[in-house]
Amino acid sequence: MTSSFGAASRIPMKPVTYWAPIGLGSDNEVTYANPVLIMGRWIEERTQIQNAQGEQTVSNTVVIVDRDLEEGGYLAQGSHLSETSPTAFNEAQEIQGFTSTPDLRFMEQVRRAYL
């Protein structure tokens, strides 16, 4: 990320664990890919968002991440690669919304996951 993002750019990038949704299992429950470690900036901030289904909701956390993520996936601060199910792991939070917009100088994308 560049310094064009302002105050949030001063928050250091830290490891974040991501579980991507991959489909439905035999019991019609969402299944998740193995967790991967990405980098992100975790910001506690209440924000009203509109998810992919067009519903308005309130997010309590914004995570600025280094790659595109999917709504319905899960994020947790730190490395938790041994946790195979994010729904059984209390610290994992579901991604309610995701945006990717250019920074102020149109140099790169700023990706935000809303939890």
Secondary structure, DSSP 8 states (H G I E B T S, - for coil): --GGGGGGGGS--EEEEEE-EEEE-TTS-EEE---EEEEEEEEEEEEEEE-TTS-EEEEEEEEEESS---TT-EEEES--TT---GGG-TT-EE--EEEEEE-TTSSSEEEEEE-
